[in-house]
Amino acid sequence: MALVNDYKTIESTLEVPNQNSDKGLEVDVVTSEQAFNSLEYEWEILVDKSGGTVFQSFYWLFPWWKSYGAGAQLFILTVRKNDRLIGVAPFYLDILKIAGLPVTRYLRFIGSNVPSGYMKGTFIDYSVSDFLDVIVDQDHEHTVADCLLEELTNRSGEYHKIILQETRSDSWVQRVLLPEMRSREWSYRYLGSDVCPVLYLNCDDRDKLLQEFISKRKSRRKLNRMMESEKNFKVRILQSELEIEHYFPQFVALYQSRWNEMGYPGTFNDPRHHNFMLEVIRHKFKRHQLWFVVVETIEGEIIAFDINLLQGNAVYVYLGSFDHSSRYSKFSPGNAAQLFGIKHAVQSGIDELHLLRGDEKYKYDLTTDEIINSGIIIENPRKSTTSKNAVVRVSESWQYLRNLVHKELIVVNITRRHFGLIGLPGAYIKNLSSRIREKIKSRNTVHTAPDVT
């Protein structure tokens, strides 16, 4: 299956300006949704040229903004050389208000945290994206860094801090921007890091690649189970918009059912996530960048789904769900979907298959390769007064407590609906204990971040 990239064709029709033109460099700030939307084609050309991920694409970030951006303010920095787009910093201003008055203003990546003032209905307080970054033409990396740092310095009165989440160790932010900041005495520190397992599929003989996976001692049993499960099901990729519209609600129902049974609301408890994902899927399907995998029994019962998103020569295994209550669940339909995705990626000439954030055992049964994803807090280059710092610390503590209470109320409500009033106490305590154990585990697990000396 050949991957289709509409923007290579579009780029070839654009007039390439004279690089020696006197027009030089231009930095602009995009603050309206209309102006954001107008960047669509240039944005995708730049993502393709920079080797960007699906989470940096226009068709991920624009739907995210439309779904989650209420109450926040766009702050997209664009850099042009001779009128040609060479850099995009997809930022927004996250504004925390107390009694209607703005207290803190953080610059964040579009696609990361839900804006502070609009947490209602959502359980998550982390990014729904992986591998966020500034999108930069590889021929102009240091030029873009100089332009962005100058602009961020000039506009330092408009934000308190810059909080960049989900930046991988080989991202432009970590390779280029942070060393430039360090040389200019900007102060920053790393937040926690996550692991993102990945399968590298690029080799000379792709026909033997799957057998090499099987021959690895660590993954042999896992892949044997996957191949056995595949015999019990029919696995296919949805081929029409009509099918996608029909099966997406079933996918959501299976996904939510599993999380609700464990006492969690599930990401689709928030209608915004439903709208966001459906729009992403529609865009990706139209551009031949979606593998919506359906697993069904021989009798035709739908039992599992996998949503795989494509960008460049990589596949991102974003979400999956299966009917754990079915009598066929003992045959591991999720394994069948996984193996189908790996085989299809090998046959399609894909170089990388990303299993994304999380250290689940099933991922490491398949690979030992991983990417480290880190968060970074960058202090404002303009020194704040002691009183302003105190106000920021108080507002941050208030925001943390507010979100904590909000999340617990959501868990209690979901648990009550699923288990009833009688089952509520036991189920809630079990859920809370599980989350505390995971929190302790994550704090005790150290993932190495780059040296920041």
C-alpha positions in Angstrom: 0.0 0.0 0.0 1.6 3.3 -1.1 1.2 6.2 1.2 -0.3 9.3 -0.4 1.0 12.8 0.6 -1.0 15.5 -1.1 1.3 18.2 0.1 4.4 17.0 -1.9 2.4 17.7 -5.0 1.2 21.0 -3.7 4.7 22.0 -2.7 6.1 21.3 -6.2 3.6 23.8 -7.7 4.5 26.6 -5.4 7.0 29.2 -6.6 10.2 28.9 -4.7 11.4 32.4 -3.8 14.9 33.6 -4.3 16.8 32.8 -1.1 19.0 35.9 -1.6 15.9 38.2 -1.6 16.1 41.4 0.5 12.8 40.4 2.1 14.7 38.4 4.7 13.1 37.1 7.9 9.6 37.8 9.3 8.1 36.7 12.6 4.4 36.9 13.2 2.0 35.9 15.9 -1.3 34.1 14.9 -4.0 34.9 17.4 -7.2 34.0 15.6 -8.7 30.7 14.6 -9.3 32.0 11.1 -5.6 32.8 10.6 -4.7 29.4 12.1 -7.0 27.7 9.6 -5.4 29.6 6.7 -2.0 28.0 7.5 -3.3 24.5 6.6 -1.3 23.8 3.4 1.9 25.5 4.3 1.8 23.8 7.7 1.5 20.3 6.2 4.3 21.0 3.7 6.5 22.1 6.6 5.6 19.0 8.7 6.5 16.8 5.8 9.8 18.6 5.2 10.8 18.5 8.8 9.9 14.9 9.3 7.3 15.8 11.9 5.0 13.4 13.7 1.3 13.0 13.5 0.9 15.1 16.7 2.5 18.1 15.0 0.3 17.9 11.9 -2.3 20.5 11.2 -4.9 17.7 11.1 -4.2 16.9 14.7 -3.6 20.3 16.2 -6.4 22.3 14.5 -9.1 19.8 15.6 -7.6 19.8 19.1 -7.9 23.6 19.3 -11.5 23.6 18.0 -12.4 21.1 20.6 -10.4 22.2 23.7 -9.3 25.8 23.1 -12.3 27.6 24.6 -11.1 30.1 27.2 -7.5 30.1 26.0 -5.8 32.4 23.5 -3.9 31.3 20.4 -0.2 32.4 20.4 1.2 30.6 17.3 4.6 32.1 16.3 5.4 31.8 12.6 8.8 32.4 11.0 9.2 33.1 7.3 12.2 33.6 5.1 11.5 35.4 1.8 7.8 34.7 2.4 8.3 31.0 2.8 7.2 29.3 6.0 10.3 27.9 7.8 9.1 27.6 11.4 5.9 27.2 13.4 5.8 27.3 17.2 2.2 26.0 17.9 1.6 27.8 21.2 -1.4 28.9 23.1 -1.8 31.0 26.3 -3.3 29.0 29.1 -4.9 31.7 31.3 -5.9 30.8 34.9 -8.5 33.2 36.4 -9.6 33.6 40.0 -12.8 35.6 40.5 -12.7 36.4 36.8 -9.3 38.0 37.0 -6.3 36.5 35.1 -3.7 35.4 37.5 -1.2 33.3 35.5 -0.6 33.0 31.8 1.4 29.9 30.6 2.6 29.3 27.1 1.9 25.7 26.2 1.9 23.6 23.1 -1.5 23.2 21.3 -2.4 19.6 21.8 -1.1 19.4 25.4 -3.0 20.2 28.6 -6.7 21.1 28.5 -6.8 24.9 29.3 -7.0 25.5 33.0 -10.3 27.3 33.1 -12.2 24.6 31.1 -11.5 21.3 32.9 -15.2 20.7 33.3 -16.2 17.2 32.0 -12.6 16.0 31.6 -10.7 13.6 33.9 -7.3 14.0 32.4 -4.8 16.7 33.3 -2.1 15.5 30.9 -1.5 15.8 27.2 -3.6 13.6 24.8 -0.7 13.9 22.4 2.8 12.5 22.2 5.9 13.9 20.5 5.0 17.6 20.4 7.5 20.1 19.1 8.2 23.3 17.2 8.0 22.5 13.5 11.1 23.7 11.7 12.6 23.5 8.2 15.8 21.4 8.8 17.8 23.9 6.6 17.0 26.8 9.0 17.1 25.3 12.5 19.3 27.9 14.2 17.8 30.8 12.3 14.3 29.8 13.6 15.8 29.5 17.1 17.2 33.0 17.0 13.9 34.5 15.7 11.8 32.7 18.3 14.0 33.6 21.3 14.1 37.2 20.2 10.3 37.3 19.9 9.7 35.5 23.2 12.1 37.9 24.9 10.3 40.9 23.4 6.9 39.5 24.5 8.0 38.3 27.9 5.4 40.5 29.6 2.6 38.5 28.0 3.3 35.2 29.8 4.7 33.9 33.1 6.3 30.6 32.1 6.6 28.4 29.1 5.5 24.8 29.7 6.4 22.4 26.9 5.1 18.8 27.4 5.8 15.6 25.4 9.1 16.7 23.8 11.2 13.7 22.8 14.9 13.6 23.3 15.6 14.1 19.6 13.1 17.0 19.2 14.1 20.4 17.8 13.3 21.9 21.2 15.8 19.7 23.0 18.4 19.5 20.3 18.5 23.2 19.3 16.3 25.5 21.4 17.4 24.5 24.9 21.2 24.8 24.1 20.4 28.3 22.6 18.5 29.2 25.7 21.3 28.0 27.9 23.8 30.1 26.0 21.6 33.1 26.7 21.2 32.3 30.4 17.5 31.3 30.2 16.5 29.1 33.1 14.6 25.8 32.6 14.1 22.5 34.2 12.7 19.1 33.3 9.4 17.7 34.5 8.8 14.0 34.7 9.6 11.8 31.7 7.6 8.9 30.0 8.7 6.0 27.9 7.3 5.5 24.4 8.2 2.0 23.0 8.8 1.8 19.3 9.3 -0.9 16.6 11.9 0.0 14.0 10.9 -1.8 10.8 13.4 -0.4 8.3 15.6 -3.2 6.9 16.8 -4.6 3.6 14.7 -7.8 3.7 11.3 -6.9 5.0 10.0 -10.4 4.2 12.1 -11.8 7.0 11.5 -9.0 9.5 8.5 -10.7 11.2 10.4 -13.9 11.6 13.2 -12.0 13.2 10.7 -10.7 15.8 9.5 -14.2 16.4 13.0 -15.5 16.9 13.8 -13.0 19.6 13.5 -14.8 22.9 11.6 -11.9 24.6 8.9 -11.6 22.0 8.6 -15.2 20.8 5.8 -16.3 23.1 3.9 -13.0 22.6 4.0 -13.2 18.9 3.1 -16.9 18.9 0.0 -16.0 21.0 -0.8 -13.2 18.5 -0.6 -15.6 15.5 -2.8 -18.1 17.3 -5.4 -15.4 18.1 -5.3 -14.3 14.5 -6.6 -17.7 13.4 -9.9 -17.2 15.3 -10.8 -13.8 13.8 -11.3 -11.9 10.5 -9.2 -8.7 10.6 -9.7 -5.8 8.1 -9.2 -2.1 7.6 -12.3 0.0 7.2 -12.5 1.2 3.6 -15.2 3.9 3.5 -16.4 7.0 5.3 -19.7 5.3 5.8 -18.1 2.4 7.6 -16.1 4.7 9.8 -19.2 6.7 10.8 -21.0 3.4 11.6 -18.2 1.7 13.6 -16.8 4.7 15.5 -19.6 4.8 18.1 -19.1 1.0 18.7 -15.4 1.6 19.2 -16.1 4.3 21.8 -18.7 2.1 23.6 -16.2 -0.7 24.0 -13.4 1.6 25.1 -15.6 3.3 27.7 -17.1 0.1 29.0 -13.6 -1.3 29.9 -12.5 1.9 31.7 -15.8 2.4 33.5 -15.7 -1.2 34.8 -12.3 -0.3 36.4 -13.8 2.8 38.0 -12.4 5.3 35.5 -14.5 7.7 33.4 -12.4 7.1 30.2 -11.3 9.9 27.9 -14.5 9.8 25.9 -16.5 10.7 29.0 -15.7 14.2 27.8 -17.7 14.9 24.6 -14.9 17.2 23.4 -12.6 14.2 23.0 -15.3 12.4 21.0 -15.6 15.3 18.6 -11.8 15.8 18.4 -11.0 12.2 17.6 -13.8 11.8 15.1 -12.6 14.9 13.2 -9.0 13.6 13.2 -10.1 10.3 11.9 -12.1 11.9 9.1 -9.2 14.0 8.0 -6.7 11.1 8.1 -9.0 8.8 6.2 -9.4 11.4 3.4 -5.6 11.6 3.1 -5.0 7.8 3.2 -3.4 8.2 6.6 -5.7 6.0 8.7 -5.8 2.3 9.4 -9.0 1.8 11.4 -8.7 -1.9 12.1 -11.8 -4.0 12.9 -11.6 -7.5 14.4 -14.7 -9.7 14.0 -15.5 -13.4 14.7 -16.1 -15.9 12.0 -19.8 -15.4 12.8 -19.5 -11.7 12.1 -19.5 -10.3 15.7 -17.4 -7.2 16.1 -15.1 -7.7 19.0 -12.1 -5.4 18.8 -10.8 -2.2 17.2 -7.4 -0.5 16.7 -6.9 3.1 15.5 -3.6 3.6 13.7 -2.6 7.1 12.4 0.0 7.6 9.7 2.4 10.5 9.1 5.3 10.4 6.8 6.8 6.9 7.0 5.6 6.1 10.5 2.5 4.5 12.1 1.2 5.6 15.5 -0.9 3.0 17.3 -3.1 5.5 19.1 -6.2 3.8 20.6 -7.6 0.3 20.8 -10.6 -1.4 22.4 -12.1 -4.9 22.7 -15.2 -6.5 24.1 -13.8 -8.1 27.2 -17.3 -9.5 28.1 -17.5 -11.6 25.0 -17.0 -15.4 25.1 -14.4 -14.8 22.4 -12.2 -12.6 24.5 -10.2 -15.6 25.7 -8.8 -15.8 22.2 -7.2 -12.4 22.6 -8.7 -10.3 19.8 -6.4 -7.4 20.7 -3.5 -9.6 19.8 -5.0 -10.2 16.4 -5.3 -6.5 15.8 -1.8 -5.8 16.9 -0.2 -8.5 14.7 -2.3 -7.3 11.7 -0.9 -3.8 12.2 2.7 -5.0 12.4 2.3 -7.2 9.3 0.6 -4.4 7.4 3.3 -1.9 8.4 6.0 -4.2 7.2 4.3 -4.9 3.9 3.6 -1.2 3.3 7.2 -0.2 3.7 6.7 1.6 7.0 9.9 2.4 8.9 8.6 3.0 12.4 5.6 1.7 14.4 5.1 3.7 17.6 3.3 2.1 20.5 3.3 5.5 22.3 3.4 6.5 25.9 3.3 3.8 28.6 5.4 1.0 29.9 2.8 -1.8 29.6 4.3 -5.2 29.5 2.7 -6.1 26.1 4.7 -3.4 24.4 8.0 -4.6 25.8 7.1 -8.1 24.8 7.5 -6.8 21.2 10.4 -4.4 21.5 13.2 -3.1 23.8 13.5 0.2 21.8 12.0 3.3 23.3 11.8 7.0 23.0 11.9 9.3 26.1 9.2 11.9 26.2 9.9 14.8 28.7 8.2 17.9 29.9 10.1 21.2 30.3 9.3 24.3 32.3 11.1 27.4 31.0 11.3 30.4 33.2 10.4 33.9 31.9 13.7 35.7 30.8 12.4 38.8 32.6 12.8 38.4 36.4 9.5 38.6 38.3 9.1 40.4 41.5 8.8 38.5 44.8 5.1 39.4 45.2 4.3 38.3 41.7 6.0 34.9 42.3 4.0 34.5 45.5 0.7 35.1 43.6 1.7 32.6 40.9 2.6 29.9 43.6 -0.7 30.5 45.4 -2.7 30.3 42.1 -0.9 27.1 41.1 -1.7 25.5 44.4 -5.3 26.5 44.1 -5.5 25.1 40.6 -4.0 21.8 41.7 -6.5 21.4 44.5 -9.4 22.4 42.3 -8.5 19.9 39.7 -7.9 17.2 42.3 -11.4 17.6 43.7 -12.9 17.9 40.3 -11.3 14.6 39.2 -12.3 12.7 42.3 -16.0 13.8 41.9 -15.9 12.4 38.3 -14.5 9.1 39.6 -17.2 8.9 42.3 -20.0 9.7 39.9 -18.8 7.1 37.3 -18.3 4.4 40.0 -21.8 5.1 41.4 -23.4 4.8 38.0 -21.5 1.5 37.2 -21.6 -0.2 40.6 -24.6 1.5 42.4 -24.7 3.0 45.8 -24.0 -0.3 47.6 -21.0 -1.1 45.5 -19.6 2.5 45.5 -17.4 2.4 48.6 -15.6 -0.8 47.8 -15.1 0.0 44.1 -13.9 3.6 44.8 -11.4 2.4 47.4 -10.1 -0.2 45.0 -9.7 2.4 42.3 -8.0 4.9 44.6 -5.6 2.3 45.9 -4.7 1.4 42.3 -4.0 5.0 41.4 -1.9 5.6 44.5 0.2 2.5 43.6 0.7 3.7 40.1 1.7 7.2 41.3 4.3 5.7 43.7 5.6 3.5 40.9 5.9 6.4 38.5 7.8 8.4 41.0 10.2 5.6 41.7 10.8 4.9 38.0 13.5 7.3 36.7 13.8 7.9 33.0 17.0 9.7 32.0 16.5 13.2 30.6 19.3 15.0 28.7 22.0 16.8 30.7 21.0 20.4 31.4 24.3 21.6 32.8 
